[in-house]
Amino acid sequence: MRLRLRAKGLVPAKVAAKVWDLPGPHIDVDSDAKRFALEAGIAEVDVIYPATTHMRLEVKGTP
């Protein structure tokens, strides 16, 4: 699974396999993926979860 995250002020270092700290929402990620990869562009980040069959995102809003 590949998802593209795009937000003004996005900091790639704050995007990890289990937690995405985006400008605004904080998102917890539950996935059965064994690996995680991140590809950072100029204005976006692609998060990659190979061979995923299950993913749950919990949006917690701003801290």
LUMTOR-415631 format. One record per residue (C-alpha): residue in three letters; residue number from 1; x, y, z. Coordinates in nm, 3 decimals. Each point is the difference from the previous one (the first is absolute). Layout:
BEGIN
{residuo->ALA | num->NUM | c1->X | c2->Y | c3->Z}
...
***
This chain:
BEGIN
{residuo->MET | num->1 | c1->0.000 | c2->0.000 | c3->0.000}
{residuo->ARG | num->2 | c1->0.127 | c2->0.346 | c3->-0.088}
{residuo->LEU | num->3 | c1->-0.158 | c2->0.318 | c3->0.132}
{residuo->ARG | num->4 | c1->0.100 | c2->0.356 | c3->-0.083}
{residuo->LEU | num->5 | c1->-0.011 | c2->0.256 | c3->0.282}
{residuo->ARG | num->6 | c1->-0.002 | c2->0.364 | c3->-0.099}
{residuo->ALA | num->7 | c1->-0.029 | c2->0.290 | c3->0.244}
{residuo->LYS | num->8 | c1->0.149 | c2->0.345 | c3->0.035}
{residuo->GLY | num->9 | c1->0.281 | c2->-0.019 | c3->0.256}
{residuo->LEU | num->10 | c1->0.030 | c2->-0.380 | c3->-0.017}
{residuo->VAL | num->11 | c1->0.322 | c2->-0.125 | c3->0.163}
{residuo->PRO | num->12 | c1->0.103 | c2->-0.343 | c3->-0.136}
{residuo->ALA | num->13 | c1->0.189 | c2->-0.084 | c3->0.322}
{residuo->LYS | num->14 | c1->-0.333 | c2->0.010 | c3->0.186}
{residuo->VAL | num->15 | c1->-0.151 | c2->-0.276 | c3->-0.217}
{residuo->ALA | num->16 | c1->0.074 | c2->-0.353 | c3->0.123}
{residuo->ALA | num->17 | c1->-0.151 | c2->-0.346 | c3->-0.044}
{residuo->LYS | num->18 | c1->-0.230 | c2->0.023 | c3->0.304}
{residuo->VAL | num->19 | c1->-0.051 | c2->0.377 | c3->0.037}
{residuo->TRP | num->20 | c1->-0.047 | c2->0.285 | c3->-0.245}
{residuo->ASP | num->21 | c1->0.040 | c2->0.342 | c3->0.166}
{residuo->LEU | num->22 | c1->-0.137 | c2->0.223 | c3->-0.270}
{residuo->PRO | num->23 | c1->-0.061 | c2->0.376 | c3->0.020}
{residuo->GLY | num->24 | c1->-0.342 | c2->-0.015 | c3->0.165}
{residuo->PRO | num->25 | c1->-0.101 | c2->-0.361 | c3->0.057}
{residuo->HIS | num->26 | c1->0.192 | c2->-0.266 | c3->0.189}
{residuo->ILE | num->27 | c1->-0.064 | c2->-0.343 | c3->-0.152}
{residuo->ASP | num->28 | c1->0.070 | c2->-0.339 | c3->0.158}
{residuo->VAL | num->29 | c1->0.051 | c2->-0.284 | c3->-0.249}
{residuo->ASP | num->30 | c1->-0.078 | c2->-0.366 | c3->0.066}
{residuo->SER | num->31 | c1->0.114 | c2->-0.229 | c3->-0.282}
{residuo->ASP | num->32 | c1->0.107 | c2->-0.359 | c3->-0.058}
{residuo->ALA | num->33 | c1->0.283 | c2->0.113 | c3->-0.229}
{residuo->LYS | num->34 | c1->0.340 | c2->-0.147 | c3->0.088}
{residuo->ARG | num->35 | c1->0.188 | c2->0.290 | c3->-0.159}
{residuo->PHE | num->36 | c1->-0.040 | c2->0.374 | c3->-0.047}
{residuo->ALA | num->37 | c1->0.159 | c2->0.242 | c3->-0.244}
{residuo->LEU | num->38 | c1->-0.024 | c2->0.373 | c3->-0.045}
{residuo->GLU | num->39 | c1->0.073 | c2->0.195 | c3->-0.318}
{residuo->ALA | num->40 | c1->0.017 | c2->0.374 | c3->0.054}
{residuo->GLY | num->41 | c1->-0.068 | c2->0.242 | c3->-0.283}
{residuo->ILE | num->42 | c1->0.004 | c2->0.378 | c3->-0.005}
{residuo->ALA | num->43 | c1->-0.358 | c2->0.054 | c3->0.116}
{residuo->GLU | num->44 | c1->-0.109 | c2->-0.352 | c3->0.097}
{residuo->VAL | num->45 | c1->0.098 | c2->-0.328 | c3->0.161}
{residuo->ASP | num->46 | c1->-0.088 | c2->-0.348 | c3->-0.126}
{residuo->VAL | num->47 | c1->-0.043 | c2->-0.256 | c3->0.277}
{residuo->ILE | num->48 | c1->0.040 | c2->-0.358 | c3->-0.120}
{residuo->TYR | num->49 | c1->-0.122 | c2->-0.309 | c3->0.182}
{residuo->PRO | num->50 | c1->0.090 | c2->-0.305 | c3->-0.216}
{residuo->ALA | num->51 | c1->-0.227 | c2->-0.307 | c3->0.006}
{residuo->THR | num->52 | c1->-0.258 | c2->0.164 | c3->0.226}
{residuo->THR | num->53 | c1->-0.334 | c2->-0.175 | c3->0.043}
{residuo->HIS | num->54 | c1->-0.123 | c2->0.207 | c3->0.296}
{residuo->MET | num->55 | c1->0.038 | c2->0.366 | c3->0.090}
{residuo->ARG | num->56 | c1->-0.184 | c2->0.213 | c3->0.253}
{residuo->LEU | num->57 | c1->0.054 | c2->0.375 | c3->0.035}
{residuo->GLU | num->58 | c1->-0.106 | c2->0.183 | c3->0.316}
{residuo->VAL | num->59 | c1->-0.015 | c2->0.377 | c3->-0.046}
{residuo->LYS | num->60 | c1->0.041 | c2->0.180 | c3->0.332}
{residuo->GLY | num->61 | c1->-0.009 | c2->0.362 | c3->-0.115}
{residuo->THR | num->62 | c1->0.241 | c2->0.267 | c3->0.113}
{residuo->PRO | num->63 | c1->0.201 | c2->-0.061 | c3->0.320}
***
